[in-house]
Amino acid sequence: MGNTRTTKTVIITGGNSGLGFECAKTIANANQGWHIILACRNANKGTQAAETITKETGNKNLSFLKLDLASLASVRNFVAEFQSKNLPPLQGLVCNAGITSGESIEYTKDGFELTFGVNHLGHFLLTNLLLPSFAEPARVVVVSSNTHNPAIREGKLVGQAMYLGAERLAHPNSEYKLTSGQKYTSSKLCNLLFAYELDRILKKGNKQITVNSFDPGACPGTNLAGENNIRKTIMDSWLGKSLLKIMGVVASTPEKSGEAMARLLLDSKLENVSGKYFQIYEEIASSKDSYNKTIAKELWEDSVKLTKYQDIYTILS
Ligand SMILES: NC(=O)c1ccc[n+]([C@@H]2O[C@H](COP(=O)([O-])OP(=O)(O)OC[C@H]3O[C@@H](n4cnc5c(N)ncnc54)[C@H](OP(=O)(O)O)[C@@H]3O)[C@@H](O)[C@H]2O)c1
């Protein structure tokens, strides 16, 4: 398998851990000619993950490229470095990396609230800067979370998502402060608003680039809740898993949901499916707010300003 000729490239953000790692492993195992780039902020973790996947699958077509979504300069450097490499055409992008943060406000290198900055703004800029490099047909997968939906149990448990506008999410003050859970769920709502708006723009431009969103379910065992964190210890325990079941939360494993995430890229039946939201393997509806075209456009335009990015509307026209 190590010598399979690669014909296309996929970039997976946060591919060194949890769901991104399992997704990369599934793609490597599928042996469909992908060169897989693990876009990670930590070089040791990134190269080690690539080596582990090679060892476990026999597929050598993986490489690491440094990407810190908490820095717009790093996102730009990543894209420049990617473009300078002589890799097979870019036909896949999985916006998977994500964080939760505590109650106090932390900031990205550019002064944005960290959760919104990493989960939404970093991926917004990355995707837009990569668009001219895509070879059609291509697929984009945006990893959200069903906790973005305040109408369901998961959303209520973690903290009601609030779309306050990009400027207020990026620069919270005492008046517009969200709880730790709300910062996460609101950023995941932004992931969906972004994915649906991108899909509409690409369809208008007759681009053969599909954009689908993904909820992996609750997957204890990843590092999302933070290393050595009490939440992680509880979630990973037998008690935590039983509690999730009793509460009726849709639960999965990193392995199963990583496979389901990869399927959005690999499955030929999904070739023309775009603008949809999948919970593990099932297409479901997202929250009412996530379908609001007005706030999606507003989020897009404000994200352009915040990231100082030249708009795709200009590129497509
Ligand atoms: N696990 C769940 O129950 C669950 C449920 C719903 C949705 N999700 C979503 O699934 C996605 C993957 O999460 P996971 O559960 O697999 O967690 P994870 O194991 O913590 O993986 C997150 C990945 O994101 C990377 N990352 C964090 N900050 C970054 C930055 N500034 N720049 C680049 N990469 C960065 C991490 O890198 P490091 O290793 O260097 O930290 C890691 O590779 C997230 O978008 C999350 O919101 C997870």
The ligand as an SDF file (V2000), in Angstrom:
LIG
                    3D

 48 52  0  0  0  0  0  0  0  0999 V2000
  -15.4130   14.5420   21.2560 N   0  0  0  0  0  0  0  0  0  0  0  0
  -16.6700   14.8940   21.2180 C   0  0  0  0  0  0  0  0  0  0  0  0
  -17.5020   14.4020   22.0210 O   0  0  0  0  0  0  0  0  0  0  0  0
  -17.1710   15.8770   20.1980 C   0  0  0  0  0  0  0  0  0  0  0  0
  -18.5490   16.0970   20.0970 C   0  0  0  0  0  0  0  0  0  0  0  0
  -19.0120   17.0100   19.1590 C   0  0  0  0  0  0  0  0  0  0  0  0
  -18.1130   17.6580   18.3280 C   0  0  0  0  0  0  0  0  0  0  0  0
  -16.7710   17.4310   18.4530 N   0  0  0  0  0  0  0  0  0  0  0  0
  -15.8730   18.1680   17.5580 C   0  0  0  0  0  0  0  0  0  0  0  0
  -14.9350   17.2680   16.9920 O   0  0  0  0  0  0  0  0  0  0  0  0
  -13.7290   17.9760   16.6340 C   0  0  0  0  0  0  0  0  0  0  0  0
  -12.5210   17.1840   17.0860 C   0  0  0  0  0  0  0  0  0  0  0  0
  -12.5070   17.1250   18.5060 O   0  0  0  0  0  0  0  0  0  0  0  0
  -11.9680   15.8780   19.3310 P   0  0  0  0  0  0  0  0  0  0  0  0
  -13.0680   15.4710   20.2180 O   0  0  0  0  0  0  0  0  0  0  0  0
  -11.3170   14.8980   18.4370 O   0  0  0  0  0  0  0  0  0  0  0  0
  -10.8960   16.6060   20.2680 O   0  0  0  0  0  0  0  0  0  0  0  0
   -9.3180   16.5020   20.3540 P   0  0  0  0  0  0  0  0  0  0  0  0
   -8.8710   15.0970   20.5490 O   0  0  0  0  0  0  0  0  0  0  0  0
   -8.9210   17.4960   21.4130 O   0  0  0  0  0  0  0  0  0  0  0  0
   -8.8150   17.0230   18.9420 O   0  0  0  0  0  0  0  0  0  0  0  0
   -8.8200   18.3770   18.6280 C   0  0  0  0  0  0  0  0  0  0  0  0
   -7.7200   18.6590   17.6510 C   0  0  0  0  0  0  0  0  0  0  0  0
   -7.7150   20.0750   17.3910 O   0  0  0  0  0  0  0  0  0  0  0  0
   -6.3840   20.5330   17.5000 C   0  0  0  0  0  0  0  0  0  0  0  0
   -6.2720   21.9600   17.8000 N   0  0  0  0  0  0  0  0  0  0  0  0
   -6.6690   22.6040   18.9250 C   0  0  0  0  0  0  0  0  0  0  0  0
   -6.3240   23.9050   18.8480 N   0  0  0  0  0  0  0  0  0  0  0  0
   -5.7150   24.0830   17.6580 C   0  0  0  0  0  0  0  0  0  0  0  0
   -5.1150   25.1900   17.0030 C   0  0  0  0  0  0  0  0  0  0  0  0
   -5.0370   26.3950   17.5910 N   0  0  0  0  0  0  0  0  0  0  0  0
   -4.5880   25.0250   15.7720 N   0  0  0  0  0  0  0  0  0  0  0  0
   -4.6150   23.8050   15.1820 C   0  0  0  0  0  0  0  0  0  0  0  0
   -5.1440   22.7100   15.7550 N   0  0  0  0  0  0  0  0  0  0  0  0
   -5.6790   22.8580   16.9820 C   0  0  0  0  0  0  0  0  0  0  0  0
   -5.7820   19.6900   18.6180 C   0  0  0  0  0  0  0  0  0  0  0  0
   -4.3770   19.7900   18.6210 O   0  0  0  0  0  0  0  0  0  0  0  0
   -3.5000   19.4300   19.9330 P   0  0  0  0  0  0  0  0  0  0  0  0
   -3.4230   17.9390   19.9910 O   0  0  0  0  0  0  0  0  0  0  0  0
   -2.1880   20.0940   19.6800 O   0  0  0  0  0  0  0  0  0  0  0  0
   -4.2320   20.0000   21.1120 O   0  0  0  0  0  0  0  0  0  0  0  0
   -6.3180   18.3250   18.2000 C   0  0  0  0  0  0  0  0  0  0  0  0
   -5.5400   17.7920   17.1800 O   0  0  0  0  0  0  0  0  0  0  0  0
  -13.8720   19.3640   17.2670 C   0  0  0  0  0  0  0  0  0  0  0  0
  -14.2100   20.2980   16.2810 O   0  0  0  0  0  0  0  0  0  0  0  0
  -15.0180   19.2070   18.2510 C   0  0  0  0  0  0  0  0  0  0  0  0
  -15.7210   20.4120   18.4610 O   0  0  0  0  0  0  0  0  0  0  0  0
  -16.2860   16.5540   19.3650 C   0  0  0  0  0  0  0  0  0  0  0  0
  1  2  1  0
  2  3  2  0
  2  4  1  0
  4  5  1  0
  4 48  2  0
  5  6  2  0
  6  7  1  0
  7  8  2  0
  8  9  1  0
  8 48  1  0
  9 10  1  0
  9 46  1  0
 10 11  1  0
 11 12  1  0
 11 44  1  0
 12 13  1  0
 13 14  1  0
 14 15  2  0
 14 16  1  0
 14 17  1  0
 17 18  1  0
 18 19  2  0
 18 20  1  0
 18 21  1  0
 21 22  1  0
 22 23  1  0
 23 24  1  0
 23 42  1  0
 24 25  1  0
 25 26  1  0
 25 36  1  0
 26 27  1  0
 26 35  1  0
 27 28  2  0
 28 29  1  0
 29 30  1  0
 29 35  2  0
 30 31  1  0
 30 32  2  0
 32 33  1  0
 33 34  2  0
 34 35  1  0
 36 37  1  0
 36 42  1  0
 37 38  1  0
 38 39  2  0
 38 40  1  0
 38 41  1  0
 42 43  1  0
 44 45  1  0
 44 46  1  0
 46 47  1  0
M  CHG  2   8   1  16  -1
M  END
$$$$
